[in-house]
């Protein structure tokens, strides 16, 4: 799994590519979020558009990231959910926890 970090209008964007699964995938996501928060980021947007697979560990890591950012006074939102990820968030009803967007500009403006 690969995570590209960039900034746009004060928002830290983490573009995830690959699989968010137990082992390397969930750890990489956790590390990227902790690094961003540790660096002072309070507005984090996770772009999932290039995620191929997510398992329960990956979903758990998204929830953990959301909680970590929120507990530090920040906000975390999701961008470009692939249908598989969207389906899992719908089934688990976690879709009601996350703010999700299909358009990066709209997501950034929402902060």
Secondary structure in CASP SS format (residue, H / E / C, confidence):
PFRMAT SS
TARGET T0000
AUTHOR 0000-0000-0000
METHOD secondary structure of the structure
MODEL  1
X C 1.00
X E 1.00
X E 1.00
X E 1.00
X E 1.00
X E 1.00
X E 1.00
X E 1.00
X C 1.00
X C 1.00
X E 1.00
X E 1.00
X E 1.00
X E 1.00
X E 1.00
X E 1.00
X E 1.00
X E 1.00
X E 1.00
X E 1.00
X C 1.00
X C 1.00
X C 1.00
X H 1.00
X H 1.00
X H 1.00
X H 1.00
X H 1.00
X H 1.00
X H 1.00
X H 1.00
X H 1.00
X H 1.00
X H 1.00
X H 1.00
X H 1.00
X H 1.00
X H 1.00
X C 1.00
X C 1.00
X C 1.00
X C 1.00
X E 1.00
X E 1.00
X E 1.00
X E 1.00
X E 1.00
X E 1.00
X E 1.00
X E 1.00
X E 1.00
X E 1.00
X E 1.00
X E 1.00
X C 1.00
X H 1.00
X H 1.00
X H 1.00
X H 1.00
X H 1.00
X H 1.00
X H 1.00
X H 1.00
X H 1.00
X H 1.00
X H 1.00
X H 1.00
X H 1.00
X H 1.00
X H 1.00
X H 1.00
X C 1.00
X C 1.00
X C 1.00
X E 1.00
X E 1.00
X E 1.00
X E 1.00
X E 1.00
X C 1.00
X C 1.00
X C 1.00
X H 1.00
X H 1.00
X H 1.00
X H 1.00
X H 1.00
X H 1.00
X H 1.00
X H 1.00
X H 1.00
X C 1.00
X C 1.00
X H 1.00
X H 1.00
X H 1.00
X C 1.00
X C 1.00
X C 1.00
X E 1.00
X E 1.00
X C 1.00
X C 1.00
X H 1.00
X H 1.00
X H 1.00
X H 1.00
X H 1.00
X H 1.00
X C 1.00
X C 1.00
END
